[in-house]
Amino acid sequence: MQNEKLHSAWHNDYVSTIQETIKMIDMWLNFKNSPTCPNTPKQNTTKALEDGKRQNINADTLNDLISIKI
């Protein structure tokens, strides 16, 4: 298998639990979404995404608007 020895050397045969993996993903998302949003400079990305969720946009209508009719 390609790079199997390399990966084994890096990870020392440690496999994280599901809870640890979820925590690592949450920490990465907090880091990734912490800078200010380029579209709304007064908010960070997480706040901008939360505000977008509250608009109650109908997914079917959105799909109709962005779909290409050929």
N, C-alpha and C positions, 0 to 999 in steps of 0.2 A: 504494500500500500504506500502511496506517495506521501512522503514527509511524516510517516508514522513515528519514526525514531525522534525526529525533531519535536513533534508535538508532545510525545511522552517526556522528553527532557524538559520542556517548558512547563508542563502542568504537574509533574511529579505524581502522576496517577491520582490526582485529586479530582473528584467530581462533585460539583456543588449540588445542594438539595434544591428542590423546587422553590421553597421559601427564600433561600439565598438568591436564587436566580431572579425571582420576582422583585426582591429588594434591589438587586443590582440594576435591573431594567428601570425601576422607579427612580433610582438615583440618577441614571443616565438621562431619563426624560426630564427630570427636574433641572439638570445641568443644561440640556439642550434647549429647553424652553425658557430659561431664565433671562436671556438677553432681550432687549426691547424689540418689539415687532417693527419691521421696516415700514409697514403700512399704517400703523398707529403708534407713533413714537412715545406716547405717554403711557403705554401699556406694555407688559411683557407678553410673550407669545402665548403662554397658558391663559392669561386673562382674555386675550383677543379671541382665542379658540372657544372659550366658555361663552363669551358674548355671541359668537356666531351660532352656537348650539341653541341659544334661547330665541332665535328668530323663527323657529318652527317652520323651516323650509320643507315643502313637500318634495320628497325624493323623486316621485314620478314626474312632477311638473319640471323639476330641474333636469331630469334626463331628457324630457321632451325638448327643452330649450337648448340643450347642448348637443343633442344627437344630430348627426349629419344625414340629411335625406338625399338619397341618390336615386 
